[in-house]
Amino acid sequence: MDGIGAAALAELCGEVRGGRGPAYRTLADAIRVLVGDGRLPAGTRLPAERAFAERLRVSRVTVTHAYRELREEGWADARQGSGTWVRLPDGPAGVDGAWVPGPPRGGVIDLAHAAPAAPPGMSGLVQRAVRRLDGELAGHGYGPDGLPELRERIAARFTARGVPTDPDRIVVTGGALHAIGIAVAELTGAGDRVLVEHPTYPSALDVLADAGVRPVPVAPGPGIEDALPRAARQTAARAAYLMADFQNPTGRLLGDDSRARLLHRLARQGTVAIVDETFAELDLREGVRSPLPCAAHALRDDDVVTVGGASKIAWGGLRLGWIRAAREPAARMRRRLARAQIAQPVLEQLIAVEVLDAIDGIRAERTAELRRRRDRLVGELAAVLPEWRPVVPDGGLVLWCDLGAELSTALTAVAPRHGLTLAPGPRFGTGHAFEDRLRLPFTHPEPVLAEAVRRLRRAHDEIAGTSAGAGRPAGPAPVVV
């Protein structure tokens, strides 16, 4: 059974003294959230109470009470001589310990994941794909290179967006996250450094951890085109994982000049850019030309590897993604993928063909819907939680909210009592950063978003120790000693 050191866990838990409520409960809540979102895997042995208390600068009694609460609630076990280790609670209400959407639960609003429902026309596209399946059933069904017509459609979409692409530069994967994993495995080895924006997409951090590489966090604010290359020079990073289109979670959009400057400077340091285009088709601006794909600005084909997928523009249940790379790396990645799983499902590839054939209509409908939902969420927050300051993005699926105080983990811990699932700000970074931030997706229908904000108000009031009613600002939160 692997353990976590006192210093490492203290960094993840952050400050537990002087918060709202007893310190032991703040500590238990922090550990519960870490287990729930997968940062602290089930079966991990917790540090010895005395050493952990010293690192946290609290009494040993605080740690003892926190561990006891975790055991009583099913989040930990203990055995004489073996210490205390974390576990997942029993029963259908338990979490799976991974940062992925779980099965829908009646009445619970998931604000942890940005996962829109399928567009209304998706059923018709699936039916057309099923009719085309007859033409594939006479064969063996294995195609490690991906269906030729799908690779042609993906390549054509890149070409239409301004970066000429041949099908042999496309690798078909089981979703965008799978594409990131394949690209990281091809470009790096265990112990290599990979630059990441900070904050960034949590599942990408998980992929890097599984690959054994060392993420180097770089703040993605103004000047990212200078900060990333500077970090590359200082660390000799082999690759940089980034989102230029409505960065997840900050929503930042890089213009063409910034993209070109960033990629050219990374290339001079020998750092390959892994560009995640998951949100690229979700530009919510009207009458404005989107920037060219990053690959269009590369000086050499080998400088950029682009990953994308169908889950955000179409549906998360369609587990199809892709990689665009130079011909030789693309061929190596197809071989790597074939050794792991031989081929992607044929029917899903046929559905993806239909999606790409209808992409302009799907995109217009999706972005119009998301624009309305974004504006509704922003309006509800202004009315009900005016002390929160969201960044309103020009595209994508999420708001990145400044809470004005370090409330994120506490909100996440109490959220289930109010029918909510949240992802704490620190899940989007390393250590205990972003405790004052919360990511809120605007993927739900407008009435659901309005109800979600009312529940957020009640959760906020609970941890603030007030009786403020939903819809009224609670004011500065009192400190409970």
Salt bridges, closest charged atoms under 4 A:
GLU15 OE2 - ARG17 NE 3.02
GLU15 OE1 - ARG57 NH2 3.59
ASP29 OD1 - ARG32 NH1 2.45
ASP37 OD2 - ARG39 NH2 2.94
ASP37 OD1 - ARG427 NE 3.70
GLU49 OE1 - ARG60 NE 3.47
GLU69 OE1 - ARG25 NE 3.74
GLU69 OE2 - ARG32 NH2 3.42
GLU73 OE1 - ARG32 NH2 2.69
ASP77 OD2 - ARG87 NE 3.90
ASP90 OD1 - ARG87 NH2 2.65
ASP110 OD2 - HIS113 ND1 3.01
ASP145 OD1 - ARG334 NE 3.53
GLU149 OE2 - ARG132 NH2 3.80
ASP166 OD2 - ARG327 NH2 2.41
ASP168 OD2 - ARG327 NE 3.11
GLU186 OE2 - ARG332 NE 2.63
GLU186 OE1 - ARG336 NH2 3.33
ASP192 OD2 - ARG238 NH1 3.22
GLU197 OE2 - ARG252 NH2 2.81
ASP206 OD2 - ARG427 NH2 2.77
GLU225 OE2 - ARG261 NH2 2.66
ASP226 OD1 - ARG265 NH1 1.91
ASP245 OD1 - ARG259 NH2 2.69
ASP256 OD2 - ARG289 NH2 2.89
ASP256 OD1 - HIS297 NE2 2.88
GLU277 OE1 - ARG161 NH1 2.85
GLU281 OE2 - ARG157 NE 2.89
GLU281 OE1 - ARG363 NE 3.33
ASP283 OD2 - ARG285 NH2 2.76
GLU286 OE1 - ARG371 NH1 3.82
ASP301 OD1 - ARG169 NH2 3.45
ASP303 OD1 - ARG300 NH2 2.86
GLU354 OE1 - ARG128 NE 3.35
GLU354 OE2 - ARG132 NH1 3.25
ASP357 OD1 - ARG153 NE 2.70
ASP360 OD1 - ARG157 NH1 3.21
GLU369 OE1 - ARG366 NH1 3.63
GLU369 OE2 - ARG373 NH2 3.19
ASP375 OD1 - ARG374 NE 3.05
GLU380 OE2 - ARG376 NE 2.88
GLU387 OE2 - ARG457 NH2 3.16
ASP402 OD2 - ARG389 NH2 3.09
ASP402 OD1 - ARG437 NH1 3.39
GLU435 OE1 - HIS432 NE2 3.34
ASP436 OD2 - ARG437 NH1 2.81
GLU446 OE1 - ARG376 NH1 3.57
GLU451 OE1 - ARG454 NH2 2.90
GLU451 OE2 - ARG455 NE 2.94
GLU451 OE2 - ARG458 NH2 3.52
ASP461 OD1 - ARG457 NH2 3.00
ASP461 OD1 - HIS460 ND1 3.66
GLU462 OE2 - ARG417 NH2 2.26
GLU462 OE1 - HIS418 NE2 2.62
